[in-house]
């Protein structure tokens, strides 16, 4: 029998491993679903405002999933281990294992192994998946805005559109007959043209693309009004009509090209000296996952009465966040003054040391039902 088959047939893994994993998976699905449900309304409003397709909402929801994964994984493992091991204690399964000669530390090592695997997933998520998602989300929103503006300029629709291009404001009304060749009316306002402000209307207009960037708005049946910016002895209002005029513009002035330069939160993690603090911060957050599993075991053997037993799980959650803040600040602050190996050992000791010491003091209490451990 291979090592893998032997490992998978271990009694502790069969009794606790599956129970922990399916609870953890269920909690992750529920937490992600709640988080995405809250995000859905805002993304739906964004898509409707920019006339985006419905599939872009699903795409954006996928990009939002890694944002909550790290925290959900830690809290999910805390809850899953607490209830899975607690059920096994209450039903006497752990007593049977102890009678069969399986020591208490096998439960701890199983929990630590699952937590370490979860920590590796957290590290991959925070260092690689999340930056890629942040970059993809920003680019997707920028492209959606760009396509929306281009569509408003190039395609008449049933609504009134307003757009400012190089200090010139255009207001386009829809055509009276949707199937007509002509577009609707176009109002043009220029605030300062040689000491005058100008307001003009065109009964028929078209956008002509010279190339991918350079465009021309061809105005026909144009009526313009010029009004001086300051009072003088000349005419207050000048009105004139022309058969045709045009306005040239570049799309880059209306919709700047999407910036594809990765920002600080969009950089993929690199293991070099310049990324020392970021590596320490992400690694410390990953260590919170095995910490959560160990704190769940400590919460099971720690309470000494019914009241503390009821508060054990929320107290473990608060303690997990407190230890994470304190240990993270210590580890990140020591990056510049300590060698990498010593920083890693310090992080492991700060995160995993306290619960392991506590569990080592309680030992066999972990295998007994709660009623027998008080």
Secondary structure, 3 states (H helix, E strand, C coil): CCHHHHHHCCHHHHHHHHHHHHHHHHHHHHHHHHHHHHHHHHHHHHHHHCCCCCHHHHHHHHHHHHHHHHHHHHHHHHHHHHHHHHHHHHCCHHHHHHHCCCCCHHHHHHHHHHHHHHHHHHHHHHHHHHHHHHHHHHHHHHHHHHHHHHHHHHCCCCCCEEEEECCEEEEECCCCCCCCCCCCCEEEEEEEECCEEEEEEEEEEEEEECCCCEEEEEEEEEEEEEEECCCCCCCCEEEEEEEEEEEEEEHHHHCCCCCCCCCHHHCCCCCCHHHHHHHHHHHHHHHHHHHHHHHHHHHHHHCCCHHHHHHHHHHHHHHHHHHHHHHHHHHHHCCCCCCHHHHHHHHHHHHHHHHHHHHHHHHHHHHCCHHHCC
